[in-house]
Amino acid sequence: MRCLRLVLGDQLTRNVASLQDYEDGDVVVMAEVAGETTYVKHHKQKIVFVLSAMRHFAEELRAEGIAVDYIRLDDAGNTGSITGELQRAVARHQAERVIVTSPGEWRLLADLKAFDPGVPVEIREDDRFLASTACFAAWAAERKVLRMEFFYREMRRETDFLMEGDAPAGGQWNFDHDNRKRLPKAQALPPRFGFAPDQLTRDVMALVRARFADHFGDLDSFEWAVTRKDALRSLDDFLRDALPNFGKYQDAMASGEPFVFHAVISPYLNAGLLTAREVCIAAEREYIEKRAPLNAVEGFIRQILGWREYVRGVYWLKMPDYAETNALNATRPLPWLYWSGETDMHCMAEAIGQTKRTAYSHHIQRLMVTGNFALLAGIAPKEIAEWYLVVYADAFEWVELPNVQGMSQFADGGLLASKPYASSGAYIDRMSDFCPSCVYDVKLKSGPKACPFNFLYWAFLIRNAATLRGNQRMAMPYRTLAGWDEGRKAAVIAEADAFLDGLDV
């Protein structure tokens, strides 16, 4: 019985579910299609990364003796959709059944569920994750609030990572209090190397330049790994050079330093070049062998075993309605500065500028700079969510959407986060070197030279008082606001409105 086995661009793992029982005579189908490159206008580097990684993976499968039917984006007759190419492949190979691994995005799963090629289609659970969607749903069903910390503890017990019998290593579950240090001026940063594009990648780059010239981002600086071998090399370098200091400086930001001590392996995890389990095993080994401290290893593992698995669970539990949430009724259009990076706010210019150059910024830049500004400005969640999906090489909807709707924009009303991650300029000043070189003064609360984050923060609290005043974690700023008269509040709102209205939308 001839079987077609579909492998998608974020499933580049040799033992992905759809390939686990491959037999001679089966055919692996991989397709580059217009629909997946343009449903949002992805960063040029993201398109190159995914397409080049797909082409390299196809070559690796062929070298193993596996039959691969690979459809390129510019092949004649390409229908532009995954289901269209799968239908053509069924006819081309006279297949009797199709096996696919469940996609990572709701829209594509819906397409595959509705797909009827005239032969049976088996959709398998994506077992590369450490928590199945069914297991997460069972965990969530027993709780009124879905806090990541409690899920993370269950995952530690389930997997035995960083456990000493029934207790967490070091006697506590997380070491956040040790992981909030500003980067010292004299602190040396680990060397970072990229990977020079080979001929196959250069061919993809030429295709992207010609076909996606109007997409966001620079392409000349492309240096992502596009093979498992090089992704493993990136992981090894992080473990050796950066992990020991990752913990204490994971929230730190610095001008001209997009990576600091971060691993920068999220694109490889999300595309399948690395797996969550092997990364956690490798990081834990650094602690066991005393090459990295517990606070660093725990903080890193928590991002993968805790947060990454958790947001995937929330995504599949709450979609498709989750994408429509807007608890704070934010409606402002996304300002043009998110695309241009042209702004006098040095922190925003840094975060967006490096995103254009590298298709990457680390989690604090995403949450407390670009995300914080969008939250304070009242930008419509759909618009900022699409921006995040566009601009990052690691952005796939299952991981991007909950991070934006829940963690960054509080659009889900507190399902993920116990409070909005809203901050004045003081947080950015504390965790970065951005403010001294900014034209705005972070110490000023109002006036033309005041840091916009300062008056936007108070205006945000005033506007959303009816929704947020009862939140216990917001009690302190609302006690401060209680001492303001109406005139002072109105002045702050007016200053915030004037600034936002002056942005070039």
N, C-alpha and C positions, 0 to 999 in steps of 0.2 A: 504494500500500500504506500504509494508515493506521498510524502508529507512535506509541506512547506513550513518552514520555521522562520517567523518574522523576528528580526532583531532591530530595535529602534536605536536612535542616536544617543540615548542615555542608558543603554543596556549593553555596553561594550565590555562584558564580563564573560569569560570562557564558560563558566558554569552557571550562567543565567538560566532560569527555569526552562525557557523554551529550547535550550540546547542540551539539557542534561541527559536525555536519552536519545541523542542523535544516532541514526543508523545509516549505513551505506544505502544510497538511493534517495535519501532525503535531500532537500535543497534549502539552504539558508537564503532568505530574501532580505536584502537591505536596500533602502531607497532614500535618496535625497529628493525632497519634494518642495515645491514652491510654498505650499501651505504652511509647512513647518518653519520656513525661513522668514515668512512675512506676516504671520498672524499678529505679531507685533514686529516692529522694525528693529530687530535685534542688533546689538553692537556688532560691528564688522568682525571684531576678534572672536566673538562668541560663535558666529557662523563658521569662520575658518577653523576654530578649535573643534567644533562638533563634526564638521564634514571631513576634516583631515583625520581626526581620530577614527571616524567610521571607515575611511578608506584604508587606514593602516590596520585596523582590526580585521577587515575583510581579507587583506593580504595574509595576516597571521593565520586566519582560519584556512585559507587555501593552502598555505604551507604545511598545514596539519593534515591535508588531504580531504578537507570538507568542501563540498560543492557550494559555491556562493553565486547567487544571481544578484548582481549589484547594479542598481540603476542610478546613474549620475544625474545631477540637476539639469544639465544641458543635453541629455540624451534625447534623440528624436522620439516623439510619441509619449514623453513623460506627461502623465495626467495632472501632476501637481498635488496629488493627495496620497496619503498612505493607503487608504482603502482602494483607491483607483489603481495604484501600482500592484497591490495585492491581488486584485481581481484579474489584472492582466497576467500576473505570474501564475495564478491558478490555471488559466487557459493555456499559457505557454508550456507549462510542465505537465498538464493533464493531472493535476494533483487531486488526491482523494480526501485530503483533510488539511487543516491549517492549525498550527500551534503558535500562540503568541504569549509573551509575558505581559501581564497587566501594565499598561502605560502609567507614567507618573503624573499625567494631567487629566482632569475630569473630562474635558472636551474630547480628547482622543479616545478615552475609554468608552464614552458614549457613542462615538463613531464606530468603534469596533463592535460594540454590542449590537448596533443596528445593522451591521454589515452582513450581507447574505450572498456569499459567492457561489452558492449552489452546492457546497460541500460543508461538512461539519467544521466549526471553528472552536477550538479549545483555548480559553483565556486562563492562564495560570497565575497564581499568586506570585508576586515578586518577593522571593525569599532571601534576597540579599540584605534585607533589613533585619534588625535584631528583634523587632516587635512586629508581629503581623497586624494587619488592620483589625482582624477579629479580636486579637488579644487586647489591643488598645481600646476597642469598643467595650469589651467586657470590663476592663479597668474603669473606664469612664462612666459606665452605667451605675457604678456603686457610689458615685461622688456627685455632690452638688456643684462643686467648683473643680476645675481641671488644672491644678497647679503643677507645673513641671517638676518642682522639687520632689513631690511625693511619687510621681511617675519615675523619676530618675532613681530614687531609692529602690523602688521595685525592680528596676532594670539592673541595678548593681547586684541585688540579691539573686536575680534570675541568671545573670551571666557570670557572677563571681568575680567581676573585675574590681580590683582594689578592695577586696574583702579579706578579713582575718577571722575565719569562722563565720559567725553570724553578725559580726560587727564590722563597721567600715574601717579601713586602714587609717591609722592615726587617731582613731577614736571619734572622728566627726565626718559628716557626709560631704561637706564642701568647705573650701578654704577661701571664700570670697574676700574675707576681711584682709587676707594677705595679698590680694591680687588687684589692688587699686592704686598703684604707685605711679607717679609722674616720671617720665623718662629724664634722668639726670643729664645735664648738658654734656658731660664728658663720657657718657655711656657709649661704648663701641657697639655697633650693630653688626649682626652676622653678615657675611658675604652672601649675596644672592646671585645665582647665575640662571640664565634662561637657556633655552634650547634653540639653536639656530635652525630655521626652517629648512627641511630637506626638499628635494625636488617635488615630491608629492604635495607637500604643504605649500610650496611656492606656486604650484599649479592651482591649488584652491584659492590662494590669495589673489591670483590674477582673475579668477572667476568672480570673486567677491568684489574686487575693484570695479570690474566691468558691470556687474549686475546689481550691486547694492551700494552704488556710489553715494546715494542720498541717506544712507543709514548712519546712525550715531557712531562716533568713535574714530580713533586713529588706527591704522593698520601696520604702519612701518615698524612699530615697536613690538610686534607680535613675537613672543618667545615662550608660549605655553608648551608643556609636554603634550604630545599627541599619541604616545604609545604607553603601554603599561610599564615597560622597562624604564622609561624616563620618569614616569609618575612615581615609581618606586624609588628612583634616585632622588627625586624631590623630597619624598618622605624621609629618606635616610638623612639627607642634609639637614632637614628641620630637626629631626631627633637629636642629631649630633651638635648642631651649631646654635639652635634657637630654643628648643624646648626647655632647657634649664632656666632660662629667664622669661619664658612665655608667661608664666603665672603672674608674677608681680607686675609685669608691664603690659598685660593684655589689653588694658583700657587706655593705654597711653597713645598719644598722637604727636607727630612731629612734622614740621614743614619739609617737604621733599622726600619723605620717608613713608611710602604707602604700606610697607610690609612690617616694619619694626621687628617683632619677634614672632609674628604669626606664621602659621604653617603654609598658607596659600595653596592648600591641596583640595579645597572645596570643589573646584571644577572637576577634578579627577574622581572624587567620591561620587559626585552627582551624575557623572557620565558613565561610571562603572569601571574606570581604569584602576581604581582602588576600591576595596570593600571596607565597610565600617568595622567589621570584626577584626580584620587583619591590622587595621590602623590602631585600634584600641589595644590589641595584643602587643603590638610593637611599642606603643607608648608605655604600657604597664611594665614592660621589660626594662625600660630605662629607669623606672623607679626601683624595681627589684634588684637591678644590678648597680644601684646607687650612682647612676650617672645624671639623674635629674631629681629634684626635690618633689615631695608629695604634692605641695600646693600647685606646682606647675603641671604635673601629670594629671592630677584630679581635675583641674580646671580645663585641661584640654579634652580629657575623656568625657567630661560633662557636656561639652559642646556637641559631641557626636552621639554618645550613648544616651544622654539626656535630651538636649534641645533638638537635635536633628531628628531623632526618632519621634519625639513628642509632637513637633509641628506637623510631621507627616500624618501622625494619628489624628490630630485635630482636623487637618485638611480633608481626609477621607470620611471622617465622622460627620462633618458639618457641611460639606459641599452638596449641591451647588449654591445653596442660599448664603453661605458664608461670604461669597464674593460680593454680595449686595449689601453687606452690613455698613451702617454709617451712624453709629450711636450718637455722635456729636453733631450730626447734621452739617458737616463741612461741605462747602459747595464752591470754594474759590478755584478758578482754573490754575493749572500748573504754570508758574512763571517761566518765561523763556530762559532765565538764567540757569535753570536745571539742564538745559541743552547746550547753552553757550559756555557756561562756567564763568561768564563775565559779570563780576560783582565786586564791590568794595569790601564785602565781608570776607576776610582772609580765610576763615575756616571753611566757608562754602566754596570759595574758589579753589582751595587745596583739594577738598574731597571730590568735587566735580571734575577738576582738571586731571587728577590722577586716574579717575574713572574713565575719562576719555582716552587717556594714554594707555591704560593697562587692562580695562574691563574689570577692575577690582578695587575695592576698598574694604578695610576690615570692619568688624561688626560695630565698634563704637562710632566710627565715622558714619556708618549707615544709620545707626540708631540715634545718636546724640548730636549729629550735625545736620545732614540732609533730612533725616526723618524728623528730628526735633523741630527744624524750621517749618516743614510741611504741616506738622501738628499745630504749632503755634499760629501759623498763617491761616489755618482752616482750609487747606487744600483738599479738594474732593478725593476721597480714598481711591476711587477707581483710577483717577489720573496719576496719583503718586504710585499706586501699585503697578500700573502699566510701565511707568518710568523705571522702577526697580527691575521689572521683568526684562526690559529692553537692555539696560546698560551693563549688566554683570555677566561674566562668563559662567558663573555658577548658578544663574537664576533659572530654575524650573519652577513651574507654578506651585507644586506641592510644598516646596520649601519657602518660596518667595512670598506667597499670598498670606499665610498665617503670620509670618514675621512682620508684614506691613499692616494688615488689618488688625492684628491683635497686639503685637508688641510695640510697633512704632506709632500707629495712628489711633489706637484705642477704639477703632471703629466697631469692634465686636462687643463693646460695652463692658469689658472686663473678664471675658472668658479666659484669655491667656494671662493677661497682666493684672495685678491687683490694683494698679494705679496707672495713669498716663505717664509716659516717660517724657515729661515736659521739664525744661530747665531754662533758666536765664543764661547769660554769658558766663556766669561764675563757674559752672561746671567745665565748660570748654577751656577756660583760662586755667583751671586747676589741673586739667589732664593733658595740656598741650603747650606748645610754644607759639601758637597762632596769634594770640592777642597783642603782644608787644609790637608786631609789625603790621597791625591792622589800622586802617584810617579811622576806625571807630574806637572809642574808649570804653573798655569793658567795665570801668568803675563808674561811668555815668549812667544814670537811670533814665534820663530824658534829655531832649534837645537834639540838635542836628548832628552832634558828634557822639551821641550815646550809642552803645552797642544795640542794634535792633533786637537782639534776643532778649534784652532786659525789658523793654516796654511791651514787646510782643508776648512775653511770658505772663505779665500781669493782665494784659488785655485778654489773653486766653482764659485765665482763671475767672475773670469777671464775666465774660461771655458764657462760660459753661458752668456757672455757679449752681444753677438749678440741678444739673446732672451730677456734679462732682463734689459739692459741699459736704454731702453725707459720707464720703469716702474717708475712712479713718486715717489712711496714709496721706491724705491731703489736708489734715486738720491744721497743721502749722501755718501754711500759707493762707488758709482761709481765716484763721484767727488774726493774721496781719491785716487782711482785707477788711475785716470787721471794724477796724479802727479808721478806715478811710471814709471821708464824706463823699457824697454823690458827685460833687464838683471834681474832686481828684480822680475818681473813677472815670468820669466822662472825659477828662483831659487825656488820660492814658488811652482810652478807646480811640479818641480822635487822632492821637499821635500814631497809633498802630495802623489805623485806617489810611491815614495820609501816606505812610510809608508803603503799605501794601498796594495801594492804588497807584503809587508812583512806579511800581515795578513794570518793566516792559513785558507784558503778557503776550 
